[in-house]
């Protein structure tokens, strides 16, 4: 069976990286997660155009692509800010005060979890567990894990990212 390769959505060179990943897997549906990773690494997030392209290229139902993209918290459907702050809300972190840390960050940044500040400087996310229970509550700032965070420490850490931090 001959594989029909769809046209790339645009001449943007990043699509060639995505296409190379799909070609390596023969444009098969089992390459869905790897393909979505390639799109997100290339563009920073998964927009509607990218999801539609993956549907066509891998010959999988839109519901499956969207389901995978929304199930795994690694994937995001919106552009992220220059900086990211991820608050762990796993059991150990929650018991040790993660909800207070999150509330303080939300107040200081003026956004809720899952949102990005209007100036695109900070995206605030939450996860169920990052596996750092011994240092709870844990917060990940731009990929770096910080443990035993207090609300005050978290807000202080983000001051460099925010123009309106208290």
ZIVEN-V443883 format. One line per field, one symbol per residue. ss: DSSP state (a for helix, b for strand, c for the rest). psi: psi as a letter, one per 20 degrees, with the letter a starting at -180 (. if undefined). Layout:
BEGIN
ss: ???
psi: ???
END
This chain:
BEGIN
ss: cccccccccccccaaaaaaaaaaaccccaaaaaaaaaaaaaaaccccaaaaaaaaaaacccaaaaaaaaaacccccccccccbbbbbbccaaaaaccaaaaaaaaaaaaccccccbcccccbbbbbbcccccaaacccbbbccbbbccccaaaaaaaacccccccc
psi: pppopqqqhrjphhhhgghhghhhjkkqhijgghghggghhgiirorgggghgggghilqqhhggggghigpihqqiqqrrhqqooppkrgggghjjhhhgghgggghikrrpirqqhjkhppprqqhpjklhhkqpqpoolippprlprgggggghihhhqhjq.
END
